[in-house]
Amino acid sequence: MFPHPLFCLKRNSDKAEIVSILQDGVQETINQFLDLASSCTQPPQPRNGEKQIGLRYHDKGEAHLRVKDLSVKYDIEELRESHFSQEKLLPEDLCPTLGFDHPAMRPLKLFSVQANFVKNGLLLIVCMYHSICDSVGQFHVTEMLASQCNAIGQRKATSPSSSLKLAFSANQFDRSRLFHLFHGAPKSDVAKLSSYIVLPVPERGMPAWATPDGKPLATKKPSSSTEPYISTHDAVCALVWRTVIAARLKASIITTTDASTFGMPIDGRSQLSPPLPADFLRNLAVCFKVGESVQELIPPENLGAAGFQIRSGVKSVDDAYLKNFVTLLQEVPDMGQVFIDCLEHIKTTGLFLTSWARFDYAGLSWGSRFGECEIFRFPAGGYMNGIAVIFPPLTNGDWEVTLTLEETAMKAFKEDETWRRFARME
């Protein structure tokens, strides 16, 4: 299961009223996007050469909102004083599903919400299975839920019997348009997909990599690069990549002769020609991978070269790359054979980074009874060793990064002088 984004909402309204609005809001959200009421399982191996998709979705049903009163155990003011420390946010208390679950183990709900009433506030968990929606889709589903709650709250305040429906574009939900774009596309060429390989047999069960475990320099352009610029985001990614690898080297997990890789998913909506709607509610995150030797990556003066490599990787996910990828998915007997190969080494020489930096969760309007979204967190337990996440920006413009490393490597990461020049640890 994709780890659970956590929203901390101040509220001064009656609990029963909040629950009523949330229940109606979740139901209205599912009424708009019916697939969210499904669960998924991983099917068995295909037989007799039949084509098999990687997951099977089924059991469309009603919305489910889980409500807990944790006011004795949690206090918003105490959490705020700790900067909402991840260690204090226990998934067994706050989350509607397990943090590291997989459809190979049990059927998983695609969408679930849990409202946790605590002293002085509300901790609201919105959880989605990542295969049904990428980070863009997840943000827009959450935006839809917030909008529904806002509209329902307004209706209850004015005329409880009135009907207020929000309009959404049909193109947001139309997955068929994605495949119609590639009608007549040439045969796929996996060699041109930097981050993917095709396995001889599909991967089944919980993947090994998915188990939990414990700017000036970055803008210096190398003479070999043809890129005109890098973004602040590229520079931050380069800094995280370089520091993770330097920390693992210091912890003797890797050596200077190793080759390192950096992988990241890119939103393909705008890169397609013609583009898909910016608020398309599916998963169109397609990955790229770039590489560099450990010896060349870790010197601080080479940070700019890493940033320009990442910029080249971002630009490589273009219309041709995306059409090649989707064509490949239609050609293989089982989609489970298509594997993001850079994940194989994320506990040693690789880093995989996913970013939520473009999503304004703090700007979502939930309605007067809820207040504003204050922070974005994952519950305790970390993510997966070798995966970094850039969180949505704070209201003051700062960016937060979370990552999971082995204890010895994390100690070296925190002490890294180059990292400490540009960032602070909370």
C-alpha positions in Angstrom: 0.0 0.0 0.0 1.3 3.5 -0.8 2.3 5.1 2.6 -0.4 7.4 4.0 -0.2 11.2 3.5 -1.2 12.8 6.8 -3.0 16.1 7.0 -3.3 18.0 10.3 -6.5 20.1 10.3 -7.4 22.6 13.0 -11.1 22.5 13.8 -13.5 24.2 16.2 -16.7 22.4 15.1 -18.8 19.7 16.6 -17.3 16.2 16.1 -20.6 14.7 14.9 -20.9 17.4 12.3 -17.4 16.9 11.1 -18.0 13.1 10.7 -21.2 13.7 8.8 -19.5 16.1 6.4 -16.6 13.7 5.9 -18.8 10.7 5.3 -20.9 12.6 2.7 -17.7 14.0 1.2 -16.0 10.6 0.8 -19.2 9.2 -0.7 -19.6 12.0 -3.2 -15.9 11.7 -4.2 -16.5 8.0 -4.9 -19.7 8.8 -6.8 -17.5 10.9 -9.1 -14.6 8.4 -9.4 -16.3 5.0 -9.0 -13.0 3.0 -9.2 -12.0 4.3 -5.8 -14.6 2.0 -4.2 -12.8 -1.0 -5.5 -10.3 -3.4 -4.0 -7.5 -5.1 -5.8 -5.7 -8.5 -5.8 -2.7 -9.9 -7.6 -3.8 -12.6 -10.0 -2.0 -15.9 -10.3 0.4 -16.7 -13.2 -1.3 -16.6 -16.6 -2.0 -19.9 -18.3 -2.1 -21.1 -21.9 -0.5 -17.9 -23.2 -3.3 -15.7 -22.1 -2.5 -12.1 -21.5 -2.6 -11.1 -17.8 -2.6 -7.7 -16.2 -0.5 -7.1 -13.2 -3.4 -6.4 -10.9 -7.1 -7.2 -10.8 -9.6 -4.6 -9.6 -13.0 -5.6 -8.4 -15.9 -5.2 -5.9 -17.2 -1.7 -6.6 -19.0 -0.6 -3.5 -19.7 2.2 -1.0 -17.5 4.6 0.8 -16.0 3.7 4.2 -14.9 6.3 6.7 -13.1 5.1 9.8 -13.4 7.4 12.9 -11.3 7.2 16.1 -11.1 9.3 19.2 -7.4 9.6 20.3 -7.8 12.7 22.3 -6.2 11.0 25.4 -3.1 10.0 23.5 -2.4 12.8 21.0 -2.4 16.6 21.3 -2.0 18.9 18.3 -0.1 21.4 20.3 2.5 18.9 21.5 2.8 17.5 17.9 3.3 21.0 16.6 6.1 21.7 19.2 7.9 18.6 17.8 7.4 19.8 14.2 5.0 16.9 13.8 7.8 14.4 14.4 7.2 11.3 12.3 8.2 9.1 15.3 5.2 10.3 17.2 2.7 9.4 14.4 2.0 5.7 14.9 0.4 4.0 12.0 -1.4 1.4 14.2 -3.3 4.3 15.8 -3.8 6.6 12.8 -4.0 4.7 9.6 -6.9 2.7 8.0 -4.6 0.2 6.4 -1.1 -1.3 7.0 1.7 0.9 5.9 3.5 -1.8 3.9 0.8 -4.0 2.5 0.6 -5.6 -0.9 -2.2 -7.2 -3.0 -0.2 -10.4 -3.1 -0.9 -10.8 0.6 -4.6 -9.7 0.8 -7.2 -7.7 -1.1 -6.5 -4.0 -0.7 -8.9 -1.1 -0.8 -7.9 1.4 -3.3 -9.2 4.4 -1.3 -9.7 4.7 2.5 -10.0 7.6 4.9 -9.5 7.8 8.6 -10.5 10.7 10.8 -8.6 10.8 14.1 -9.9 13.3 16.7 -7.2 14.4 19.0 -6.9 17.1 21.7 -7.2 20.5 20.0 -7.6 19.2 16.5 -8.1 16.5 13.9 -5.6 14.3 12.1 -7.0 13.2 8.8 -5.5 10.3 6.8 -6.2 10.0 3.1 -4.9 6.7 1.7 -4.8 5.6 -1.9 -3.2 2.6 -3.6 -0.5 3.9 -5.9 -1.2 1.8 -8.9 -4.6 3.4 -9.4 -3.3 7.0 -9.0 0.1 8.6 -9.3 1.0 11.6 -7.1 -0.8 13.9 -9.5 -4.0 11.8 -9.4 -3.7 11.4 -5.6 -3.5 15.2 -5.1 -6.5 15.8 -7.3 -8.6 13.1 -5.6 -7.7 14.8 -2.3 -8.6 18.1 -3.8 -11.9 16.6 -4.9 -12.6 15.3 -1.4 -11.7 18.8 0.1 -14.0 20.5 -2.4 -16.9 18.1 -1.6 -16.5 18.7 2.1 -16.4 22.4 1.6 -19.5 22.4 -0.6 -21.4 20.0 1.8 -20.5 22.2 4.8 -21.9 25.3 3.0 -25.1 23.5 2.1 -25.6 22.3 5.6 -25.1 25.9 6.9 -27.6 27.4 4.4 -30.3 24.9 3.4 -29.8 21.3 4.5 -32.4 20.1 1.9 -30.7 21.8 -1.0 -28.6 20.0 -3.6 -25.1 21.3 -4.5 -23.2 19.2 -7.0 -19.7 19.9 -8.1 -18.9 19.6 -11.8 -15.9 17.6 -13.0 -14.6 17.0 -16.5 -15.3 13.5 -18.0 -11.8 13.6 -19.4 -10.4 13.4 -15.9 -11.6 9.8 -15.7 -11.3 8.5 -19.2 -8.5 6.1 -19.3 -9.3 4.9 -22.8 -7.9 8.2 -24.2 -4.5 7.2 -23.1 -4.4 4.1 -25.3 -6.2 5.8 -28.2 -3.2 8.1 -28.4 -1.0 5.3 -29.4 -3.1 3.6 -32.1 -0.8 2.5 -34.8 2.4 3.1 -32.8 5.5 1.1 -33.9 6.7 -1.9 -32.0 8.2 -1.0 -28.6 12.0 -0.8 -28.0 12.8 -1.4 -24.4 16.4 -0.4 -24.9 15.2 3.2 -25.2 13.5 3.1 -21.9 16.3 4.0 -19.5 14.6 2.8 -16.3 12.8 -0.4 -17.4 13.6 -4.0 -18.2 11.3 -6.9 -19.2 11.5 -9.9 -16.9 11.3 -13.4 -18.4 8.5 -14.2 -15.8 6.4 -11.7 -13.9 7.4 -10.8 -10.4 4.9 -12.2 -7.8 4.5 -11.6 -4.1 6.0 -8.7 -2.1 9.0 -7.3 -4.0 12.2 -7.4 -2.1 12.9 -3.7 -2.5 9.6 -2.8 -1.0 10.3 -4.0 2.6 10.8 -1.3 5.2 14.3 -0.8 6.8 15.2 0.9 9.2 22.4 25.5 -4.9 25.6 27.3 -6.0 27.5 24.1 -6.4 24.5 22.3 -7.9 24.2 24.9 -10.7 27.8 24.6 -12.0 27.4 23.4 -15.6 29.8 20.7 -16.8 31.4 21.4 -20.2 29.9 18.2 -21.6 26.3 19.1 -20.9 24.0 20.5 -23.7 21.3 21.5 -21.2 20.7 25.3 -21.0 19.7 25.2 -17.3 18.7 23.2 -14.3 15.8 23.9 -12.0 15.8 24.3 -8.2 14.2 20.9 -8.1 17.0 19.3 -10.1 19.5 20.8 -7.8 17.8 19.5 -4.7 17.5 16.0 -6.2 21.2 16.1 -7.1 22.1 17.1 -3.5 20.0 14.3 -2.0 21.5 11.7 -4.5 25.1 12.8 -3.9 24.7 12.8 -0.1 23.0 9.4 0.1 25.8 7.8 -1.9 28.5 9.7 0.1 26.9 8.4 3.3 26.8 4.8 2.1 30.5 5.1 1.1 31.5 6.4 4.5 29.4 3.5 6.1 31.3 1.0 3.9 28.2 -0.2 2.2 29.6 0.6 -1.2 33.0 1.5 -2.7 34.4 4.2 -5.0 34.6 1.8 -7.9 30.8 1.1 -7.9 28.4 2.7 -10.4 25.5 4.7 -8.9 22.1 5.3 -10.4 19.3 7.9 -9.8 15.7 7.1 -10.8 12.6 9.3 -10.6 9.1 9.1 -12.0 7.9 12.0 -14.3 4.3 13.1 -14.8 3.6 12.2 -18.5 0.4 14.2 -18.9 1.9 17.3 -20.5 4.7 15.5 -22.4 2.2 13.7 -24.6 1.1 15.0 -27.9 -1.8 15.8 -27.7 -1.5 16.2 -23.9 -3.9 14.6 -21.4 -5.8 16.8 -19.0 -3.5 18.1 -16.2 -6.0 16.7 -13.7 -6.2 13.2 -15.3 -7.0 10.8 -12.4 -5.0 7.8 -13.2 -1.3 6.7 -13.0 0.9 8.2 -15.7 4.1 8.3 -13.7 6.9 7.0 -16.0 10.4 6.7 -14.8 13.9 7.6 -16.1 17.3 6.6 -14.8 20.7 8.3 -15.0 24.0 7.0 -13.7 27.5 8.1 -12.5 30.4 6.4 -10.8 30.6 6.9 -7.1 34.0 8.4 -7.4 32.8 11.1 -9.7 29.5 11.7 -8.0 30.5 12.5 -4.4 33.0 15.4 -4.7 31.1 18.6 -3.9 32.5 20.3 -6.9 30.7 17.8 -9.1 27.3 18.5 -7.7 26.4 20.6 -10.7 27.2 17.7 -13.1 24.7 15.5 -11.2 22.1 18.2 -11.5 22.5 18.5 -15.2 22.4 14.7 -15.6 19.0 14.7 -13.8 17.8 17.5 -16.1 18.7 15.4 -19.1 16.8 12.5 -17.6 13.7 14.6 -16.9 13.7 15.8 -20.5 14.2 12.3 -21.9 10.6 11.3 -20.8 9.0 12.9 -23.9 6.2 12.0 -26.2 8.2 9.2 -27.9 9.4 7.7 -24.6 5.9 7.6 -23.2 4.4 6.1 -26.4 7.2 3.5 -26.4 6.4 2.6 -22.8 2.7 2.3 -23.2 3.2 0.2 -26.4 5.5 -2.1 -24.4 2.8 -2.6 -21.7 0.3 -3.7 -24.4 2.8 -6.1 -26.0 4.0 -8.1 -23.0 1.9 -11.2 -21.9 1.9 -9.9 -18.3 2.4 -6.3 -17.2 4.2 -7.7 -14.1 7.1 -8.5 -16.4 7.8 -4.7 -16.8 10.2 -3.9 -14.0 11.7 -0.6 -12.8 15.2 -1.9 -12.8 16.8 1.0 -10.8 14.8 -0.3 -7.7 17.0 -3.4 -7.6 19.9 -1.5 -6.1 18.3 1.2 -4.0 19.7 -0.3 -0.8 23.2 0.0 -2.0 24.3 2.0 -5.0 20.9 3.4 -6.2 18.5 6.1 -5.1 14.9 6.4 -6.2 13.3 9.8 -5.5 9.6 10.7 -5.8 8.5 14.3 -5.5 5.3 16.0 -4.2 6.9 19.5 -4.4 4.4 20.8 -6.9 1.2 20.0 -4.9 -0.3 22.8 -2.8 -1.9 20.7 -0.1 -1.8 23.6 2.3 -4.0 25.6 -0.2 -6.8 23.1 -0.2 -10.1 24.5 1.1 -11.9 22.0 3.3 -14.5 24.5 4.7 -14.8 26.6 7.7 -15.5 23.7 10.1 -12.1 22.2 9.3 -9.7 25.0 9.0 -6.5 24.7 6.9 -4.2 21.8 6.1 -1.2 22.5 8.3 1.4 19.8 7.4 2.0 16.7 5.3 3.6 13.6 6.9 4.1 9.9 6.5 3.5 7.9 9.8 6.3 6.3 11.8 8.2 3.5 10.3 9.9 5.4 7.5 9.5 4.6 3.8 11.8 2.1 2.1 15.5 2.0 2.3 16.9 4.0 -0.7 13.7 5.9 -1.5 13.6 9.7 -0.9 10.4 11.8 -1.0 10.2 15.6 -1.4 7.1 16.7 0.5 4.7 19.5 -0.6 6.1 22.9 0.2 5.4 24.5 3.6 3.5 27.7 3.8 6.8 29.6 4.3 8.1 28.2 1.0 10.5 25.7 2.6 10.8 22.2 1.2 11.0 19.0 3.3 12.7 15.8 2.3 12.2 12.4 4.0 14.3 9.3 3.3 15.1 6.0 4.9 18.7 4.6 5.2 20.5 2.0 7.4 21.5 3.4 10.7 25.2 3.8 10.0 24.5 5.5 6.6 21.9 7.8 8.2 24.5 8.9 10.8 26.9 9.7 8.0 24.2 11.5 6.0 23.4 13.8 9.0 27.1 14.7 9.5 27.8 15.3 5.8 29.3 18.8 5.5 28.0 19.5 2.0 24.5 18.5 3.0 24.7 20.8 6.1 25.7 23.7 3.9 22.3 23.7 2.2 19.9 22.0 4.6 19.0 21.6 8.2 17.9 18.4 10.0 14.7 18.3 12.1 
